[in-house]
C-alpha cells in the first residue's frame, strides 16, 4: 500500500483472452472511450495488441490481447 495514495497514479495492464475488436466493441457499448489504440506492442510472451483507457479514478489501464 502506498504511503500517500493519489488518484490517477496507477498504470496497469490486463491481458484479455478475447480479440481486440470484441474488446473495443464491448467498451463502446458502455460508452467507455479508448484513449489510444489499438496499437501493436510487445509483452512478455511476444507481440500483442493494446488499447488504453482510464478508470473512474483516472488511472491508466492497458488492455492487451495476444490474439
N, C-alpha and C positions, 0 to 999 in steps of 0.2 A: 504494500500500500504506500503510495507516495506521501511524503510529509505534508505537502500543500497541494492537494488535487485541484486541477484547473480544468474547467470545461473547455473542450476543443483541443486538448493537448495530446490526445491519443491517436495513434496511427496503427491499424491492424489489418491483417489480410485473412480472408476467408477463402478456402479452396472449396469450390462447388462442384458437384457431380453432373450438373446439367450443362447443356450447350449454352453459349453466351447469348445467342439470340433469344432463347427462352427466358433467361435471367433478366435481360433488358426489357422484354415484353411484360414480365411479371411486375417489375419495379414500376414501369409506366402505368400499369393498371391501378397502382396505388398512388399515382402522382408523385413518385419519388424521382427527382431529377438526377441524371447522370452528369457528374462534373467533368469527367474526361473518359474517353474510350468509346468503344473497345480499342485497346492498344495491345500490340504484341510485346510481351515481357518475358523474362526468364525467371523461373522458380527453381527450387532445389531439385526438382525432377525433370527439368528441361523447359522447352518453350511452352508458354501459356498465353492466354488472352485475359486481359484485366480491364475492369471498369472501376471508377472511383465515385463514391457517394459520401455524403455527410450524414451522420445520425442526428438525432434531435438535440444533442449537446455540441454539435459541430465538430465531432471527432471525424477524422478521415478514415473511411472504410474502403479497402480494396477487396473486390470480389473477383476471384480468378478461376479459370477453368483450363484444365489440360486437354479438353476435347477440342 
